[in-house]
Amino acid sequence: MAPPANRELAKCKRLLKAAGDDIKAIRNKGMVAMTTVTERIMFRGMVASIEQLFKDFREQYDNAIEISETTEEEPSFPSLQDTALLGEVKNAYYEALGYHQKIIASSQPAPADRSSLNSSTAPLSSRTILPRINIKQFHGELTDWSGFKQLFTSLIIEEPTLNNAERFHYLRSYLGGPALESIKHIKEVSENFMQAWNALCKVYNNERKL
């Protein structure tokens, strides 16, 4: 049986490789999304997790170094291959963030059009069917709030091709139970979207602090 230190080192290497593979997959999806509009919603959902993935990768990398320094077992860490992996993952991380910024910039409406994007007189949608965006419905469970808030912000609020009437429609469709009840009194019109979103955030941000 391998010594405990070797098993811990092997575990760290498995975890950092998994996080690194996920980061590179997000970078690759971003590369495709640059030229394929239909891939952008998926990429925006994936990139929302990249900060935590990169943090996990660096933590496991540092843990592996610490384990290696406290044992004389071979092979030591980092090897040349491990150092190369660190460089690859850092590049993938920054490239993914760069793709995300470029996609956001390319989706921004022209200045003359921005006033109409969130106009209170805007119809629910000029599209016959709104694009399907998969977000797990939030029913008010505090353990689900942080993830829901992050995804809704990334995929709906920060999506420049949507207007506030559409954002409000999505918000109501993704809520259920007590969460939906907290905004049900707010009329579903374009100019009330931020009022509804802020009301929801006020309820669940405050409850998490209790």
N, C-alpha and C positions, 0 to 999 in steps of 0.2 A: 504494500500500500504506500502511495506517495506521502511524503511528510506534509503536515498541515499547511506549512508556508507555501509549498508547491501547489497544493490544491487551491489555496486562496489566490495565488498568482494566476493560475489557470482560469479561475472564475472571473477575475478582473479582466483578463484578456478576452474572454468570451463576451463579456458585457460591453466592453469598449468597442469590440468589433461589430457587435449588433447595433450599437448606437451609431457607429461610423457608417455602416451599411445603410441605415435609415436616412442619415444626412445626405449621403451620396444619391440615394433614390429621390429625395426631394429636389436636389440640384438637377438631376436628370429630367424630372417632371417639369421643372421650371424652364429648362432648355426647350422642351417640346412646347410648353405653354407660350413661349415667346412668339411662335409662329402659328399655333393652333388655338384659336379662341375657345373652342369647346373644352379644352383641357385646363382653362384658367381657374374655374371654380374649384376643381380638385386640387390644383396647386396651391391656391389660397388657403384651403383647408389644411393641407399638409404642412405648409410653411409656418402655420400658427404654432406648431409643436417644435420647431427647429431650435429655438433658444434652450428649451429644457433638454433636448437631445444633446446639444453641444455641451451644456453644463454637465450632463451625465457622463459624456465621453471624457471630458477633462478630469472629472473626479475619479473615474476608474483608471485613467492613465496615471494620475498622481498616486493613487492607492497602489498601483502595480510597482511604481518606482519605490515607494516606501517599503513594501514587502520585500522587494529585491535587495534593498539596502540593509535590511535587518537579517538576512539569511545568506549563507555562503553557497546555497544550492545553485547549480547551473541549469539552464542558461540564465544569465542575468537579464534584467530589463532596464532600459529599452535596448533592444537589438537594432541593427541597421534597418531591418524590416519594420520594426515598431516605430522607429523615427520617421520612416517613409510614410507609414500609415497616418501618423499625426499630421504630416504636411498635406497629404491628400485630403484628409477630412477637413482641415482648416480651409483649404482652397474651396472645397465643395460647399462649406458653410457660407463663406463670403460670396461665392458665385450665386448661390441660391438667394441670398439677400439682395444681391444686385439685380437678378432677374425679377424679383418681387417689386423692387422700386421701379424698374423700367416698365413693367406691366401696368403698375398703378399710374405712372406718368402718361403712358400711351393711351390709357382709358379715360383720362381727364377730358371733359367736354371743353369746347372752345369758350373763351370768356363770355361771348355774347349769348351762349346757350345756358350758362350756369344758373341764371335767374329762373329759367323755366324748368330746370331739373327738379327743384324742390318747391315749385309754385303751389300755392294753396288751391289754385284752380286746376291743377294737373289731374287728368283722369287717373283711375286706378292703374291703367297700363295702356300704352299704345300698341302692345303686343296682344295677339289673340290668346296666347298661353304664356304664363310666366315660367321661366326656367325652373326645373326641379332642383332644389338645393337640400341635401339631406343633413338635417340637424335633429338629434334626438329631442323629442318633446320634453319641455321642462314643466314639472308639476308642482314645484315649490320645495323639493328636497334640497336642503342646504349643501349636501355633499355634491350635488350636481350643478350648483350655481356657477362656480368658477369656470368650469369647462363650457357650460352653455354660454355664459357671457363672452368668453374669449372667442368661441366659434361664431356667435351671432355678430359680434363686432367685426371680425375679420371677413366673413362671407357676405354679410348683409349691409351693415352700416358703412363699411369702408369700400363697398362695391360701387364705383362711380356711375355705372350704367343703370342703377336703380334710382327711382325717385322716392320721395317720402311716403307717397300713397302705397307704393309697392312694398316698401320696408314695413309699414304698419300692417299690411296684409300678411306678410310673412311672420311678423311678430305674433299676431293673434293665432296664426295656424300652428306655431311652435309652442304655444302655452296651453296648459290644462290645469284643472283643479284650482287650488288657492292662487297659483301664479296668474292664471287667466282672470280670476275674480278681482285681483288687485288693480287691473286696468280696464275692466269691463265697463266701468262708468264713463270712460273717455270715448267720445265719439270718434269713429274710425274715418278720419279725414286727414289729408296730407299734413296740414299745419299742426296737427296734434300728435304726430309721431314721436317727436322728442319729449313731449310731455309724458306720454305713455312709457317710453323707455326709461326716462329719469325716475318716474314713479316706481317702476319695477326695480330699478337699481337701488333706490332709497330703501325699499322694503328689505331686500335680500342682502345688500351690503351691510345694513344696520344689524340684521339678525345674526350675521356671521360674527359680529363684534361682541355679541352678548355672551 
